[in-house]
Every structure is written in C-alpha cells, then in structure tokens.
C-alpha cells in the first residue's frame, strides 16, 4: 500500500489577480493648425478607447503597469492627443474568454486565425 504525502494531493491554485482597464482616447483638433507659440488651441474630440487586461495585485499597480507599458512604446499625453484610464474593475474568470455575443462578432482571417473586433490587449510582466 502506497502512503500519500501532502505533495501528492491536489491543491487548489489561485488564479492570478487581474484588472480590466477601460481608457478614453482624445485628439485635439485645435492643435493641427497651432504654430507652437503661445497657448495651444483647445478643441478636444473623443475618439474611442481601449480595454486592457493587466495582471496586478491592486488597481493602482494595474494602472501604473498600463502607464509604464505606454511609455515604453513611446506614447505620452501631449497637446495633440491623450489617453486616460476612465474605469478599473477587478477581473473575474479568464480575461481572454469572450461572451457569446463577442464570439458571434469574430471573423476568421485569411491565415485561419480568429479576429475579434473588440480592441483587447493583455499586458503581462514579460
């Protein structure tokens, strides 16, 4: 008869904590004709936004990781365009899982990979 040790028993593994960040992107139409002197004309237009899923231990850490990721890609807010976090929610379940409605909207690209029109990005610690 084999004796089981604690390491032989299945232990529940907690999924990593993640947050959903929704952002708002704005473009300043007044800046297109600005010559760079004086105050920049202000004519902001809301242009949409994005949804990001970020592994983090807190909402504050998730927002900081989002900001750091944007900075690493060379994006920063200025007189011409901005992107700000407008909502943060703690995630539940698999962040990559789609609802039935989203799955219906998916298309398959020429290379056979699924394409989802929802703008989603998962930022990892890598």
Helices and strands as residue ranges (DSSP letters): G 6-8, E 18-28, G 29-33, E 44-46, E 51-55, H 59-72, E 81-90, H 100-105, E 107-108, E 114-115, E 120-123
